Amino acid sequence: QVQLVESGGGLVQAGGSLRLSCAASFRNYDMGWFRQAPGKEREFVASISWSGDTYYKHSVRGRFTISRDNAKNTVYLQMNSLRPEDTAVYYCAAGSVTGIVGEYDYWGRGTQVTVSS
């Protein structure tokens, strides 16, 4: 059964850090992180190919780092210098490295990230 499980969300003050994890029940997939704030569309945050190439949304580049541990079938999103506008439900997805929601095959249920000002 294909499964993606996110963890690591929470409440943090502006300028703080969080690390999200996404455990997959499969391996060697291209993976991505998306986020969705209330009333807004789901948007691309970052992605990583199975071989380690990384891609970022412009506004998070330099603050967020995506990485993966293939031995653990886990992808991470290290988020530093968090801003209130980063508040959203963060979703892990598998199957692509693009910024297009429809090109991903599998999705997790999401984890809430709230950044207070």
MDAnalysis code that builds the backbone (N, CA, C; Angstrom):
import MDAnalysis as mda
import numpy as np

u = mda.Universe.empty(351, n_residues=117, atom_resindex=np.repeat(np.arange(117), 3), trajectory=True)
u.add_TopologyAttr("name", ["N", "CA", "C"] * 117)
u.add_TopologyAttr("resid", np.arange(1, 118))
u.add_TopologyAttr("resname", ["GLN", "VAL", "GLN", "LEU", "VAL", "GLU", "SER", "GLY", "GLY", "GLY", "LEU", "VAL", "GLN", "ALA", "GLY", "GLY", "SER", "LEU", "ARG", "LEU", "SER", "CYS", "ALA", "ALA", "SER", "PHE", "ARG", "ASN", "TYR", "ASP", "MET", "GLY", "TRP", "PHE", "ARG", "GLN", "ALA", "PRO", "GLY", "LYS", "GLU", "ARG", "GLU", "PHE", "VAL", "ALA", "SER", "ILE", "SER", "TRP", "SER", "GLY", "ASP", "THR", "TYR", "TYR", "LYS", "HIS", "SER", "VAL", "ARG", "GLY", "ARG", "PHE", "THR", "ILE", "SER", "ARG", "ASP", "ASN", "ALA", "LYS", "ASN", "THR", "VAL", "TYR", "LEU", "GLN", "MET", "ASN", "SER", "LEU", "ARG", "PRO", "GLU", "ASP", "THR", "ALA", "VAL", "TYR", "TYR", "CYS", "ALA", "ALA", "GLY", "SER", "VAL", "THR", "GLY", "ILE", "VAL", "GLY", "GLU", "TYR", "ASP", "TYR", "TRP", "GLY", "ARG", "GLY", "THR", "GLN", "VAL", "THR", "VAL", "SER", "SER"])
u.atoms.positions = np.array([
    [0.844, -1.177, 0.000],
    [0.000, 0.000, 0.000],
    [0.890, 1.241, 0.000],
    [0.649, 2.132, -0.949],
    [1.425, 3.357, -1.036],
    [0.993, 4.309, 0.070],
    [1.962, 4.814, 0.793],
    [1.636, 5.674, 1.925],
    [2.725, 6.726, 2.124],
    [2.280, 7.942, 2.418],
    [3.176, 9.032, 2.779],
    [2.671, 9.602, 4.095],
    [3.557, 9.719, 5.083],
    [3.150, 10.221, 6.386],
    [4.063, 11.364, 6.791],
    [3.461, 12.554, 6.931],
    [4.220, 13.730, 7.339],
    [4.232, 13.864, 8.864],
    [5.272, 14.500, 9.364],
    [5.363, 14.820, 10.780],
    [6.273, 16.028, 10.944],
    [6.231, 16.622, 12.153],
    [7.151, 17.706, 12.456],
    [6.556, 19.091, 12.443],
    [5.299, 19.214, 12.092],
    [4.674, 20.525, 12.113],
    [4.449, 21.017, 13.534],
    [4.038, 22.271, 13.655],
    [3.770, 22.824, 14.965],
    [3.671, 24.325, 14.937],
    [3.708, 24.912, 16.123],
    [3.634, 26.357, 16.293],
    [5.022, 26.884, 16.629],
    [5.450, 27.916, 15.926],
    [6.773, 28.480, 16.140],
    [6.695, 29.989, 15.958],
    [7.550, 30.710, 16.640],
    [7.593, 32.166, 16.477],
    [8.340, 32.540, 15.202],
    [8.026, 33.701, 14.684],
    [8.730, 34.193, 13.508],
    [10.239, 34.203, 13.762],
    [10.986, 33.755, 12.767],
    [12.429, 33.640, 12.908],
    [12.887, 32.278, 13.385],
    [11.954, 31.456, 13.815],
    [12.285, 30.130, 14.319],
    [12.431, 29.102, 13.213],
    [12.602, 27.853, 13.631],
    [12.852, 26.762, 12.691],
    [11.980, 25.557, 13.009],
    [11.703, 24.790, 11.983],
    [11.039, 23.496, 12.107],
    [11.623, 22.564, 11.055],
    [11.586, 21.280, 11.344],
    [11.977, 20.284, 10.345],
    [10.816, 19.330, 10.131],
    [10.331, 19.287, 8.923],
    [9.279, 18.355, 8.564],
    [9.898, 17.070, 8.019],
    [9.230, 15.957, 8.289],
    [9.647, 14.668, 7.764],
    [8.497, 14.042, 6.996],
    [8.844, 13.265, 5.997],
    [7.847, 12.531, 5.213],
    [8.358, 11.114, 5.022],
    [7.714, 10.176, 5.688],
    [8.100, 8.773, 5.578],
    [7.264, 8.115, 4.491],
    [7.955, 7.450, 3.565],
    [7.274, 6.814, 2.440],
    [7.315, 5.298, 2.571],
    [6.312, 4.655, 2.025],
    [6.258, 3.194, 2.051],
    [6.888, 2.595, 0.807],
    [7.612, 3.431, 0.018],
    [8.251, 2.985, -1.198],
    [9.556, 3.753, -1.342],
    [10.346, 3.443, -2.366],
    [11.637, 4.108, -2.535],
    [11.847, 4.561, -3.978],
    [12.870, 5.399, -4.124],
    [13.328, 5.841, -5.444],
    [12.289, 6.644, -6.225],
    [11.488, 7.407, -5.516],
    [10.548, 8.311, -6.162],
    [11.062, 9.737, -6.077],
    [10.779, 10.523, -7.094],
    [10.936, 11.967, -6.974],
    [9.893, 12.446, -5.970],
    [10.267, 13.425, -5.126],
    [9.393, 13.847, -4.034],
    [9.292, 15.364, -3.968],
    [8.178, 15.843, -3.443],
    [8.008, 17.277, -3.305],
    [7.258, 17.651, -2.043],
    [7.404, 18.905, -1.672],
    [6.619, 19.507, -0.586],
    [5.777, 20.640, -1.173],
    [4.521, 20.654, -0.785],
    [3.602, 21.714, -1.150],
    [2.999, 22.274, 0.141],
    [2.342, 23.416, 0.035],
    [1.647, 23.967, 1.191],
    [0.359, 24.639, 0.738],
    [-0.584, 24.696, 1.672],
    [-1.861, 25.321, 1.365],
    [-2.330, 26.118, 2.574],
    [-2.446, 27.413, 2.387],
    [-2.952, 28.299, 3.424],
    [-4.470, 28.424, 3.271],
    [-5.169, 28.788, 4.341],
    [-6.631, 28.914, 4.264],
    [-7.055, 29.874, 3.157],
    [-7.979, 29.412, 2.326],
    [-8.495, 30.252, 1.260],
    [-7.600, 30.391, 0.049],
    [-6.480, 29.671, 0.045],
    [-5.540, 29.783, -1.073],
    [-5.342, 28.429, -1.735],
    [-4.813, 28.460, -2.940],
    [-4.528, 27.220, -3.647],
    [-3.261, 26.567, -3.095],
    [-3.186, 25.271, -3.307],
    [-1.982, 24.548, -2.913],
    [-0.828, 25.016, -3.799],
    [0.324, 25.284, -3.172],
    [1.462, 25.796, -3.919],
    [2.721, 24.983, -3.648],
    [3.548, 24.962, -4.660],
    [4.830, 24.259, -4.599],
    [5.774, 24.954, -3.630],
    [6.516, 24.155, -2.876],
    [7.527, 24.693, -1.966],
    [8.925, 24.244, -2.387],
    [9.107, 22.932, -2.530],
    [10.412, 22.398, -2.879],
    [10.243, 20.970, -3.366],
    [11.247, 20.491, -4.112],
    [11.212, 19.100, -4.563],
    [12.630, 18.567, -4.674],
    [12.720, 17.240, -4.701],
    [14.019, 16.580, -4.792],
    [13.855, 15.331, -5.632],
    [14.759, 15.145, -6.583],
    [14.706, 13.951, -7.408],
    [15.250, 12.761, -6.627],
    [15.019, 11.567, -7.145],
    [15.506, 10.380, -6.453],
    [17.038, 10.405, -6.359],
    [17.689, 11.131, -7.300],
    [19.149, 11.210, -7.299],
    [19.677, 12.413, -6.525],
    [18.769, 13.262, -5.999],
    [19.218, 14.340, -5.133],
    [19.196, 15.739, -5.702],
    [18.759, 15.931, -6.929],
    [18.629, 17.286, -7.475],
    [17.483, 18.000, -6.769],
    [17.697, 19.254, -6.423],
    [16.695, 19.996, -5.645],
    [16.178, 21.220, -6.379],
    [14.942, 21.597, -6.053],
    [14.263, 22.731, -6.677],
    [13.459, 23.434, -5.594],
    [13.381, 24.773, -5.686],
    [12.718, 25.547, -4.633],
    [11.830, 26.641, -5.201],
    [10.771, 26.932, -4.450],
    [9.996, 28.144, -4.686],
    [10.903, 29.321, -4.356],
    [10.800, 30.374, -5.155],
    [11.732, 31.487, -5.012],
    [11.726, 32.071, -3.598],
    [10.555, 32.191, -3.003],
    [10.464, 32.876, -1.712],
    [11.010, 32.059, -0.538],
    [11.287, 30.773, -0.741],
    [11.836, 29.962, 0.346],
    [13.307, 29.620, 0.112],
    [13.794, 29.910, -1.071],
    [15.201, 29.598, -1.370],
    [16.106, 30.336, -0.396],
    [17.054, 29.603, 0.176],
    [17.960, 30.189, 1.169],
    [17.460, 30.056, 2.590],
    [16.168, 29.763, 2.763],
    [15.608, 29.567, 4.104],
    [15.229, 28.103, 4.334],
    [14.730, 27.443, 3.306],
    [14.311, 26.048, 3.413],
    [15.311, 25.153, 2.684],
    [15.474, 23.948, 3.211],
    [16.338, 22.957, 2.575],
    [15.615, 21.625, 2.522],
    [15.499, 21.076, 1.333],
    [14.915, 19.748, 1.165],
    [16.043, 18.731, 1.055],
    [15.853, 17.581, 1.682],
    [16.862, 16.530, 1.624],
    [16.164, 15.187, 1.730],
    [16.906, 14.132, 1.511],
    [16.314, 12.800, 1.609],
    [17.331, 11.809, 2.141],
    [16.802, 10.802, 2.816],
    [17.599, 9.681, 3.290],
    [16.992, 8.446, 2.636],
    [17.602, 8.000, 1.557],
    [17.014, 6.898, 0.796],
    [17.005, 5.592, 1.582],
    [17.935, 5.439, 2.504],
    [17.963, 4.222, 3.320],
    [16.741, 4.147, 4.236],
    [16.218, 5.310, 4.604],
    [15.048, 5.363, 5.475],
    [13.764, 5.686, 4.719],
    [13.856, 5.839, 3.401],
    [12.683, 6.217, 2.592],
    [12.006, 7.458, 3.150],
    [12.809, 8.438, 3.526],
    [12.296, 9.636, 4.186],
    [12.833, 10.885, 3.515],
    [11.947, 11.865, 3.363],
    [12.317, 13.169, 2.827],
    [12.091, 14.210, 3.922],
    [12.973, 15.180, 3.975],
    [12.914, 16.207, 5.017],
    [12.767, 17.591, 4.392],
    [12.180, 18.484, 5.165],
    [12.151, 19.895, 4.801],
    [12.572, 20.689, 6.029],
    [13.806, 21.168, 6.002],
    [14.307, 22.015, 7.084],
    [13.892, 23.443, 6.773],
    [13.161, 24.050, 7.686],
    [12.640, 25.398, 7.473],
    [13.221, 26.330, 8.523],
    [14.008, 27.294, 8.084],
    [14.630, 28.276, 8.970],
    [14.082, 29.671, 8.667],
    [14.314, 30.581, 9.586],
    [13.878, 31.978, 9.408],
    [12.406, 32.047, 8.987],
    [11.598, 31.309, 9.704],
    [10.181, 31.216, 9.337],
    [9.475, 32.560, 9.491],
    [8.513, 32.767, 8.614],
    [7.730, 34.011, 8.575],
    [6.251, 33.680, 8.750],
    [5.475, 34.627, 9.233],
    [4.027, 34.361, 9.362],
    [3.386, 33.906, 8.051],
    [3.886, 34.394, 6.932],
    [3.312, 33.995, 5.637],
    [3.654, 32.554, 5.242],
    [4.510, 31.895, 6.028],
    [4.782, 30.474, 5.799],
    [3.729, 29.585, 6.453],
    [2.822, 30.178, 7.205],
    [1.769, 29.417, 7.867],
    [0.881, 28.725, 6.846],
    [0.736, 27.412, 6.987],
    [-0.042, 26.609, 6.036],
    [-0.043, 25.161, 6.495],
    [-0.855, 24.361, 5.835],
    [-0.726, 22.915, 5.946],
    [0.284, 22.482, 4.889],
    [1.287, 21.760, 5.314],
    [2.349, 21.304, 4.419],
    [2.105, 19.838, 4.037],
    [2.173, 19.584, 2.732],
    [1.910, 18.256, 2.198],
    [3.145, 17.693, 1.511],
    [3.364, 16.437, 1.728],
    [4.390, 15.684, 1.030],
    [3.732, 15.006, -0.168],
    [4.456, 14.931, -1.283],
    [3.907, 14.308, -2.477],
    [5.000, 13.537, -3.202],
    [4.589, 12.538, -3.973],
    [5.558, 11.700, -4.681],
    [5.202, 11.566, -6.153],
    [6.253, 11.506, -6.990],
    [6.041, 11.222, -8.396],
    [6.567, 12.231, -9.381],
    [7.069, 13.371, -8.913],
    [7.545, 14.401, -9.824],
    [8.487, 15.341, -9.085],
    [9.122, 16.231, -9.847],
    [9.885, 17.325, -9.237],
    [9.368, 18.679, -9.720],
    [8.284, 18.667, -10.465],
    [7.763, 19.928, -10.977],
    [6.956, 20.654, -9.905],
    [6.519, 21.833, -10.226],
    [5.689, 22.621, -9.327],
    [4.210, 22.444, -9.582],
    [3.835, 21.437, -10.346],
    [2.450, 21.241, -10.760],
    [1.790, 20.148, -9.926],
    [0.732, 20.513, -9.234],
    [0.046, 19.582, -8.335],
    [-0.367, 18.303, -9.062],
    [-0.905, 18.438, -10.252],
    [-1.448, 17.297, -10.984],
    [-0.424, 16.293, -11.464],
    [0.847, 16.631, -11.370],
    [1.889, 15.712, -11.857],
    [2.404, 14.803, -10.754],
    [1.858, 14.923, -9.577],
    [2.258, 14.057, -8.461],
    [1.226, 12.937, -8.310],
    [1.715, 11.739, -8.039],
    [0.846, 10.567, -7.993],
    [0.264, 10.305, -6.608],
    [1.032, 10.620, -5.592],
    [0.619, 10.272, -4.229],
    [0.816, 11.465, -3.305],
    [-0.057, 11.553, -2.310],
    [-0.040, 12.671, -1.368],
    [-0.209, 12.179, 0.059],
    [0.471, 12.878, 0.974],
    [0.217, 12.649, 2.378],
    [-0.984, 13.455, 2.839],
    [-1.305, 13.331, 4.135],
    [-2.473, 14.031, 4.674],
    [-2.151, 15.433, 5.157],
    [-0.891, 15.756, 5.261],
    [-0.497, 17.102, 5.630],
    [-0.179, 17.264, 7.103],
    [0.624, 18.293, 7.393],
    [0.960, 18.656, 8.756],
    [0.899, 20.180, 8.870],
    [0.303, 20.659, 9.954],
    [0.079, 22.089, 10.120],
    [1.341, 22.782, 10.615],
    [1.694, 23.880, 9.961],
    [2.768, 24.756, 10.405],
    [2.164, 26.133, 10.651],
    [2.345, 26.628, 11.872],
    [1.826, 27.948, 12.221],
    [2.972, 28.801, 12.745],
    [3.168, 29.957, 12.127],
    [4.238, 30.872, 12.514],
    [3.603, 32.129, 13.077],
    [3.873, 32.396, 14.336],
    [3.297, 33.576, 14.990],
    [4.231, 34.772, 14.854],
    [3.636, 35.946, 14.788],
    [4.442, 37.162, 14.622],
    [4.813, 37.783, 15.961],
])
